[in-house]
């Protein structure tokens, strides 16, 4: 846990000093919240829309902060020390992903604050615990996906291209801003391959006063599966880098 905390602190410092990351975390929920307001035509932003807009910033932070974590460490000159340490690489990447999740939580808080301050909304929670649990599972699920992508980005060597491709389709398929039930069913089920797709179903259920238990249980199971997959892939990356004696990730 000490290594995870140190990696979290290091990555959070790096991200907080980046004007790109901070502007993305702050402006993304504001922009998409305003778009959702204009699309709804209701003159107010609901809790569901506000949290969804915040999770858009969380997904962007996951792609640029967690998925590209190993590339960022390479460019800052710390990757050699991380891989050479007698601790599993997955622990360090877990800390990096946790830092992105922290920025994601900031994005959600910013989106809720914007809804109250700029749109003068009184946000009402129908199911407080269901909403909070859905949000927590969404952020943890993004953390697991970020760890998996961190390993895959090394294997495919196409980090920037994959980031650009994945950013918009994923939040659409997972129903982050608009419920996935409005999509063509095969596309909606494609989003269910990610924990975020199920946790957003739980958020929809909590917002409508229905039980969110089933989708949140599925989201938790998928999250554990992605964590397990990320550990296996990162172990493979770590072993290959040591066998080949190179950390050239591109």
N, C-alpha and C positions, 0 to 999 in steps of 0.2 A: 504493500500500500504506500510505503514511503516513496518508492520509485514512481508510482502512478501520480502521486501528489506533486512530485518534483517536475515530472513531464507536463502535468497540467499547468503548473505555475509558469514554467518556461514558455509553453505555447501561448498561454493567455497574455503574457507580457509581449510576445512577438506580435500577436494579433491586435492587441490594444494599441500598439504603436504604429499600426498600419492605417493610414487614412482611408485606404480602399476598403479594408474589412469593416472599420467602424462606420463609414458612410453607408456601406451595404447593409449592415445590421440595423442602422437607424432609419435609413430612407426607404428600404424595401417594404417594410410593413406599412409605412405611411402611404406610399404610392399605391400599393395594391389594396389597401383599405379604402382609399379614395375611389379607386376603380370599382371595387365591389359596391360602394355606396351609390355610385352613378348607375351601375347595372341594376341594382335592386329597385331604384326609384322610390324607396320608402322614406328617404330623408333621415335615416338613422342607421347605425351599424350595430348588429347584434353581437352577443358574446361569441357565437360560432364564427362569424365573419372576422371579428377582431383577432381571435386566437389563430384562425386560419391564416390571416395576413402575417401574423407574427411567425408562424411556422414556415412561411415562405422564406423569411430571413434566416430561419434556423437551417433549412435545407441548403440554402446558398452557402452558409457558414460551414456546413458539413462537407460540401463539395470542395470549397476552396481552402478550408482549414484542416479538416480531418483527412479527406481522401488524398490530398496532396501533401500530407504532413511529412512523409519521407523525402519528398523532393525539396521541401522547404528546409529541412534539416541538412540536406546535402549542400544546399546553396549557402547556408550559414556556417558550414564547416563543423557541425556537431554530429553528423551521421556516423562517422567512423568511430567516435567514442561510444555512441549508443549501441551499435552492432558489436563492438569489441567488448562491451561490458559483460560480466558473467550473469546477467539477468536476461530473461526472455525478451525479445523484441516486442512481443505483444503487449507487455506491461507499459512500455514507453508509448506505443501507439494508442493504448487505452487512455493514457493521460492526455495525449494530443486531441483525441476525439472528445474527451470530457471537456476540454477547453472550448471546442466548437459548440458543444451542447450548452455551455455556460453563456456563450454569445447568443445562442438560440433562445435561451430563457430571457435574455435581455431584449431580444427582438419582440417576444410576446408581450413583455411588460410595456415596451414602447408602444406597441400597437394598441393595447388596452388604454394607455394613458392618452394617446392621440384621440381615440374614440370619445373619451370623456371630456378632454380639454377643448378640442377643435370642433367636434360634432355635438357637444353638449348632451351626450347620451347618458342615460342611467342604465348601466349594464346589469341585467337581472340573470342570476344563475338558477335554472330550474332544478338541476341536480348538482350541488356543489361538489360532493365527493366524486361523482362520476366524471365531472368536467376536469377536476384536478388530476385524477388518476389517468384520464385519457391524455392530458397534456404531458404528464410525467413519462408515461409509456411512449409517447411520440418522441420525446427528446432522447430517451434511452434507446429506442429503436433506431433513431438517426445515428446515434453514437455507434451502434453495432454495424450499421450499414457503412458508416465512414471508415471503420476499421477494416471491413472487408474490401472496400474500394481502395484503401491504402495499399493493400497487398496486390490487388489486381492491377493497379496502375503501374506497379513495378514490373509485373509479368507482361502486360501488354505494351508498356513503354509509350503509351499514347494518353498521358494524363490530361493535358490541356484539351485535346480533341474530345475526349470522353466527358470532361466537365461541361463543355459547351453543348454537347448533345443531350446530356442527362438532365440538365437543370429544369427546363420547362416541361418536358413530357412527364416526368415523375410526379410533380405536384399536381398536374392535371389528372393523371391516371389514379392517383391516390385520393383525389377529392379534397385537396387541402383548402382551396378557396371556394369551390363549388362542389356540392356533394357528388360522389361518383355515381349515384343512382341516376343522374341526368345523362350519363354517357351511354354509348352503345355497350350492351352487356359484356361482350368479349373483351372490350377495352377496360371496362370496370374490373373484371376479374384479373386482368393483367396487373392492375395496380395492387391486387391482393397478394401478390408474391412478396410484397414488402411489408414490414410491420406497420409502417405509417398508414397504409391503406386500411388496416383493421382498426388502428387506434382512432383514425378519423371517423370510422363507422361508430365507434364507441362515443366519440364526441357528439356526433349527430344524434345518437340515441339519448344521451344525457341532456342535450339541448331541447329535445322533444318530450322529455319526461318518460322515456322508455328505459328498460334495463340495458345497461351497457356491458353486462358481465361477459356474455359470449364473445363479442368481438375483441374485448380487452384480453380475455384468456388466450385467444388465438394470436393476438399481437405479442403477448408475453412469450408464447411458445416460439413464434418466428424470431423474436429478438434473441432468445437463447440459441437458436439454430444459427443465426448470423454471427453471434459471438464465437460459437464453436468453429464455424467455417473460417472466420478471420484468424483465429489462433492457428489453425492448421496451415493456412496459406502463408501467414507471417513466419511460421517456423520453417516452411519450405524456402521462403525468400532468404531467411537468415542463414540456413544451411548452404544454399547455393552461393551466397556472397562469400562465405568463408571458404568453401571448396575452390571457387574460381579465383579467390584472392583479389576481388575488385568490387568496388562500390559504385561503379559507373552505372547509374540507373537509366540512362538514356542511350 
